[in-house]
């Protein structure tokens, strides 16, 4: 297989699953469910966006084989990536992108070091689960890649999404 050809993403996007708090009253009732959340990796360097479920456990393609440092200044030549936490909910018109929050990652493969703010990632995951949109801090090119990915993945879910999401990710 040629390295030049973009490979088709085979990872499924987590859409909707059964609610674990369906009234059975057993262990885990009230626990946070991540079943409706998927991490979308935005790679503005290579003009690509893809789902990588490994990011749920800090094992995404961009996070492997590097040591994370807590200070961005220690990774001055790090390439910019975004892990965008996308939560899907079901509304009256069908499923839609409810919570969408982007978290920065900087990776320098040459020195095998990277930066990400774990508190920021945890906060953005939580905000996404609560249906918040937090993308204003992302660059325009990365936002365009995200918008195009969400539309291409499921245009109906994009159309069912809030005006707030569409304003943060404009078509122009």
C-alpha positions in Angstrom: 0.0 0.0 0.0 1.4 3.4 -1.0 2.1 5.9 1.8 0.9 8.7 -0.4 -2.7 7.5 -0.5 -4.9 8.7 2.3 -6.3 5.7 4.1 -10.0 5.4 4.8 -10.8 5.8 8.4 -12.1 2.6 9.8 -12.8 3.8 13.3 -16.5 4.2 14.0 -17.7 7.5 15.3 -19.6 6.8 18.6 -23.1 8.0 17.9 -25.6 6.9 20.5 -25.8 3.9 22.8 -28.2 2.8 25.5 -28.3 4.9 28.7 -26.5 3.1 31.5 -28.7 4.8 34.0 -31.9 3.3 32.7 -33.4 2.7 36.1 -31.9 -0.7 37.0 -30.6 0.9 40.2 -27.4 -1.2 40.2 -23.7 -0.4 40.3 -22.7 2.6 38.3 -26.0 4.5 38.5 -25.1 8.2 38.2 -21.7 7.5 36.8 -20.6 9.6 33.8 -21.1 7.8 30.5 -18.6 8.6 27.7 -20.5 6.4 25.3 -21.8 9.4 23.3 -18.4 11.1 23.0 -15.8 10.7 20.3 -12.4 12.4 20.0 -11.7 13.9 16.6 -8.1 14.6 15.9 -7.5 17.8 13.9 -4.1 17.8 12.2 -3.7 21.2 10.5 -0.2 20.3 9.4 -1.5 17.5 7.1 -4.9 19.0 6.4 -6.8 16.1 8.0 -9.3 15.2 10.6 -10.1 11.8 11.9 -11.7 9.9 14.8 -9.2 8.2 17.1 -10.9 6.5 20.0 -7.4 5.9 21.5 -7.5 9.5 22.7 -10.1 8.5 25.3 -7.1 6.9 27.1 -4.3 9.2 25.9 -3.3 6.6 23.3 -4.2 8.3 20.1 -1.9 8.2 17.0 -0.5 11.7 17.9 0.0 10.8 21.6 1.9 7.6 21.3 5.7 7.3 21.6 6.2 10.8 23.2 6.7 12.0 26.7 4.3 14.7 27.8 5.6 17.7 29.6 3.5 20.2 31.6 5.1 23.3 30.1 4.5 24.3 26.5 7.8 26.2 26.4 9.7 22.9 26.7 8.3 21.9 23.3 9.0 25.0 21.3 9.1 23.2 17.9 6.0 21.1 18.6 3.5 20.7 15.8 0.0 21.8 16.6 -2.8 19.3 16.9 -6.3 19.5 18.4 -8.3 16.8 20.1 -11.9 17.8 19.7 -14.3 16.1 22.1 -17.5 15.7 20.2 -20.7 14.6 22.1 -23.7 13.4 20.2 -27.2 13.7 21.6 -30.6 12.9 20.2 -33.0 15.8 19.7 -36.5 16.1 18.4 -35.2 16.1 14.8 -32.7 13.3 15.4 -29.1 13.1 16.5 -26.9 16.2 16.5 -23.5 17.4 17.6 -24.3 18.7 21.0 -21.0 19.3 22.8 -17.9 20.2 20.8 -14.7 21.4 22.7 -11.2 21.5 21.3 -8.0 20.8 23.4 -4.5 21.8 22.2 -1.7 19.3 21.8 1.9 20.1 20.7 4.1 17.2 19.5 7.8 17.3 18.6 8.6 13.8 17.2 12.3 14.7 16.8 12.8 15.0 20.5 10.0 12.7 21.4 8.4 15.3 23.7 4.9 16.8 23.7 2.7 19.2 25.6 -0.9 19.1 26.6 -2.7 20.5 29.6 -4.4 17.6 31.3 -6.7 19.9 33.3 -7.8 21.5 30.0 -8.5 18.2 28.4 -10.6 17.0 31.4 -12.5 20.3 31.5 -13.2 20.2 27.8 -14.4 16.6 28.0 -16.7 17.5 30.8 -18.0 20.6 29.0 -18.6 18.6 25.8 -20.6 16.0 27.8 -22.7 19.0 29.1 -23.4 20.2 25.6 -21.1 23.2 25.5 -19.3 24.5 22.4 -15.7 25.7 23.2 -13.8 26.3 19.9 -13.1 30.0 19.9 -9.4 29.4 20.8 -8.8 27.3 17.7 -7.2 28.7 14.6 -9.4 29.2 11.5 -7.8 26.5 9.4 -8.4 23.9 12.1 -12.0 25.0 12.6 -12.5 24.6 8.8 -11.1 21.1 9.0 -13.4 20.3 11.9 -16.5 21.7 10.2 -15.8 19.9 7.0 -15.2 16.6 8.9 -18.5 16.9 10.9 -20.5 17.7 7.7 -18.9 14.9 5.7 -19.3 12.5 8.6 -23.1 13.1 8.8 -24.7 16.1 7.2 -28.0 15.4 8.9 -26.4 15.6 12.4 -24.7 18.9 11.3 -28.0 20.3 10.1 -29.7 19.3 13.4 -26.9 21.0 15.4 -27.3 24.3 17.2 -26.8 27.7 15.5 -24.1 28.3 18.1 -21.9 25.5 16.6 -22.5 26.7 13.1 -21.6 30.3 14.0 -18.3 29.1 15.7 -17.6 27.0 12.6 -18.7 29.3 9.8 -18.7 28.1 6.1 -16.5 31.1 5.0 
